[in-house]
Amino acid sequence: MQTKTDYDFIPYKYGCYSQSAAADMDTMVAKGFLRDGDSYFLSLDKKDYFKQLKPDDQKNLCEVKANYGKMSADGLMRHVYRNYPFYAINSITAPNLLNKEELDNVAKARPKGKGTTLFTIGYEGVSLEQYLVRLLERDVKVLVDVRNNPLSMKYGFSKSQLKKQCEKLGITYVHFAEVGIQSDQRQELNTQSDYDNLFSEYRKRNLSKTIKAQNAILDLLKLNERIALTCFEANICQCHRKHLAEAIEQLPGFNYEVKHI
């Protein structure tokens, strides 16, 4: 089987779920390639795409059909829950499909964070599902969006989309625009020195004037114990969330761990 998947998954109501795949299917319905039934999608395109696949992909697809094609929906969910209990942690059907021992394994797979921690996370280079799983694995309770303008060309990461997906998984989403950096200040960032100069100005002009917002974030941390500051960049040295986290770390009453994930 291929090692790099086209879609990633989150643990949701019926187990593994990909919002990205669902969005692609909806697009195909809108463009007339598929018909959306109550419990299925029906292809309206009669072209034989199987013959266009590479031999290895044809083989993989045939193996999937042979192994799982005759399973019922309940049988497939049961198989996934038994072998990958993490994906059953939010399932509404698991209690009806698994025995006590198997349900105990699901309970053990549920992440339980220890200690109060301020995380920071970027979404550059990862799918929406990978990003959400990182939060779940660390038992993050509140996602704090620290972008000045919380819009993204990347699927799932604009404010309304991200808020909706977080809340589906029991993660509260909040936005503090005032601690972000405006887009026009982020031009011509070609070297680390360029970023360092930007953040020097950010510390002087923004962090010195947003103490109230920083304390509000600290209050969220004290109340919820595990929260994450989020922005775009994967490289923490090229993102203002590092400097924001350091400023919060210096506030009176902060005695917790900071982790960049």
C-alpha positions in Angstrom: 0.0 0.0 0.0 1.2 3.6 -0.6 2.9 5.2 2.4 1.8 8.8 1.5 -1.9 9.3 1.7 -4.0 11.8 -0.3 -6.2 12.5 2.7 -5.8 12.6 6.5 -8.4 11.9 9.1 -9.8 13.1 12.4 -11.8 11.0 15.0 -15.4 12.1 14.5 -18.9 10.8 15.0 -18.5 7.6 13.0 -14.8 7.2 13.3 -12.3 8.4 10.7 -13.5 11.4 8.8 -11.8 13.8 6.3 -13.4 17.2 5.9 -11.1 17.8 3.0 -12.3 14.7 1.2 -15.9 15.7 2.0 -15.3 19.1 0.5 -13.9 17.5 -2.7 -16.9 15.3 -3.0 -19.2 18.2 -2.6 -17.3 20.0 -5.4 -17.7 17.0 -7.6 -21.4 16.9 -6.9 -21.7 20.6 -7.7 -19.9 20.1 -11.0 -22.1 17.2 -12.0 -19.6 14.4 -11.7 -21.4 12.7 -8.7 -24.9 12.4 -7.4 -25.3 12.6 -3.6 -27.6 10.0 -2.2 -28.7 9.5 1.4 -25.9 7.1 2.1 -23.8 7.0 -1.0 -22.3 8.9 -3.9 -23.1 7.7 -7.4 -20.8 8.5 -10.3 -22.5 10.2 -13.3 -19.3 10.1 -15.3 -19.1 6.9 -17.3 -15.4 7.3 -18.2 -13.3 4.3 -17.0 -10.7 6.0 -14.8 -9.4 2.7 -13.4 -7.5 2.0 -16.6 -5.7 5.4 -16.3 -4.3 4.6 -12.9 -0.7 3.5 -12.5 -0.2 -0.3 -12.0 0.7 0.0 -8.4 -2.4 2.2 -7.7 -4.6 -0.4 -9.6 -3.2 -3.1 -7.4 -3.8 -1.1 -4.2 -7.3 -0.3 -5.2 -8.0 -4.0 -5.9 -6.6 -5.0 -2.5 -8.8 -2.5 -0.7 -11.8 -3.8 -2.5 -10.9 -7.4 -1.8 -10.3 -6.8 1.9 -13.1 -4.4 2.7 -15.5 -4.2 -0.2 -17.9 -6.8 1.3 -18.0 -5.3 4.8 -21.1 -3.6 6.0 -20.8 -0.1 7.4 -21.0 -1.4 10.9 -18.4 -4.1 10.1 -16.0 -1.6 8.7 -16.4 0.8 11.7 -15.9 -2.1 14.1 -12.7 -3.1 12.2 -11.3 0.4 12.4 -12.2 0.9 16.0 -10.6 -2.4 17.1 -7.3 -1.7 15.2 -7.2 2.1 15.6 -9.0 3.0 18.8 -7.9 6.6 18.7 -10.4 7.1 15.8 -13.2 5.9 18.0 -12.8 8.5 20.8 -15.6 10.7 19.5 -17.7 8.0 18.0 -21.4 7.9 18.7 -21.7 4.3 17.5 -18.7 2.7 19.3 -20.8 1.7 22.4 -23.1 -0.4 20.1 -20.3 -2.0 18.1 -17.6 -2.8 20.7 -17.4 -5.0 23.8 -16.2 -3.8 27.2 -12.5 -4.6 26.6 -12.5 -2.8 23.2 -14.3 0.2 24.7 -11.6 0.2 27.4 -9.0 0.4 24.7 -10.8 3.4 23.2 -10.8 5.1 26.6 -7.1 4.5 26.9 -6.5 6.0 23.5 -8.1 9.2 24.5 -5.4 11.8 25.0 -5.2 13.1 28.6 -2.8 16.0 29.0 -0.8 16.5 32.1 0.0 19.9 33.4 -0.8 23.4 32.3 0.9 24.1 29.0 0.9 27.0 26.5 1.4 25.5 23.0 2.1 27.2 19.8 1.3 25.7 16.4 1.5 26.7 12.7 -0.5 25.2 9.9 2.0 25.7 7.1 2.6 22.4 5.2 0.0 20.3 6.9 -3.6 19.4 6.1 -6.5 20.6 8.2 -6.9 17.0 9.6 -3.2 16.7 10.5 -3.4 20.0 12.3 -6.5 19.1 14.3 -5.1 15.7 15.3 -2.0 17.5 16.7 -4.3 19.5 18.9 -6.2 16.5 20.0 -3.1 14.4 20.7 -2.0 17.1 23.1 -5.4 17.5 24.7 -5.7 21.2 23.7 -8.9 22.8 25.0 -8.7 26.2 23.5 -7.2 27.4 20.2 -6.1 31.0 20.2 -5.9 32.5 16.7 -3.3 35.3 16.8 -3.4 36.3 13.2 -4.3 39.9 12.5 -6.3 38.9 9.5 -7.6 35.3 10.0 -8.1 34.5 6.3 -6.3 31.8 4.4 -6.1 30.5 0.8 -5.4 27.1 2.4 -8.6 25.0 2.9 -10.0 25.0 6.4 -7.9 27.7 7.9 -10.0 30.8 7.5 -11.6 31.9 10.7 -15.2 30.6 10.2 -14.0 27.3 8.8 -11.4 26.7 11.6 -13.8 27.7 14.3 -16.4 25.3 13.0 -14.0 22.4 12.8 -12.5 23.0 16.2 -15.9 23.1 17.8 -16.9 19.8 16.2 -14.1 18.3 18.2 -14.8 20.0 21.5 -12.0 22.6 21.1 -13.0 26.2 21.8 -11.8 28.8 19.2 -11.0 32.4 20.1 -9.4 35.2 18.0 -7.2 38.0 19.2 -6.6 40.2 16.2 -4.8 42.9 18.2 -1.7 40.7 18.9 -1.2 39.9 15.2 1.0 41.6 12.6 -0.7 43.4 9.7 -0.2 42.0 6.2 1.5 45.1 4.8 4.3 44.7 7.5 5.1 41.2 6.3 6.4 42.1 2.8 9.9 41.3 1.5 10.8 38.8 4.2 13.5 36.9 2.4 16.1 36.1 5.1 16.0 35.3 8.8 17.5 38.8 9.4 14.4 40.3 7.7 12.2 38.3 10.1 14.3 39.4 13.1 13.9 43.0 12.2 10.2 42.6 11.8 9.9 41.0 15.2 12.0 43.6 16.9 9.5 46.2 15.7 6.7 43.9 16.8 8.0 43.7 20.3 8.4 47.4 20.5 5.2 48.6 18.8 2.7 45.8 19.5 3.6 43.7 22.6 4.2 46.8 24.7 0.6 48.0 23.9 -1.3 44.7 24.1 -0.8 43.8 27.7 -4.5 43.5 28.3 -4.9 40.9 25.5 -1.8 39.0 26.7 -3.3 38.8 30.2 -6.6 37.6 28.7 -4.7 34.8 27.0 -3.0 34.0 30.3 -6.4 33.9 32.0 -7.6 31.4 29.3 -4.5 29.3 30.1 -5.1 29.3 33.8 -8.8 28.4 33.3 -8.4 25.7 30.6 -4.8 24.5 31.4 -4.0 23.5 27.8 -4.3 26.1 25.1 -2.5 26.8 21.8 -1.5 30.0 20.0 -1.8 29.6 16.2 -0.6 31.3 13.1 0.7 30.2 9.7 4.4 29.6 9.7 5.8 26.2 10.5 9.2 27.6 11.5 8.7 29.1 14.9 11.6 31.5 14.3 9.7 33.1 11.5 6.4 33.6 13.3 5.4 36.3 15.8 3.6 33.7 18.0 7.1 32.8 19.4 7.5 36.4 20.7 3.9 36.6 21.9 4.4 33.4 23.9 7.6 34.8 25.4 5.8 38.0 26.4 3.0 36.0 28.0 5.7 33.9 29.8 7.0 37.1 31.4 3.7 38.1 32.8 3.1 38.0 36.6 1.6 34.7 37.6 3.0 32.7 34.7 4.6 29.5 36.0 3.8 27.0 33.2 5.4 25.2 30.3 5.7 26.5 26.8 5.9 24.1 23.8 6.1 24.8 20.1 4.5 22.0 18.1 
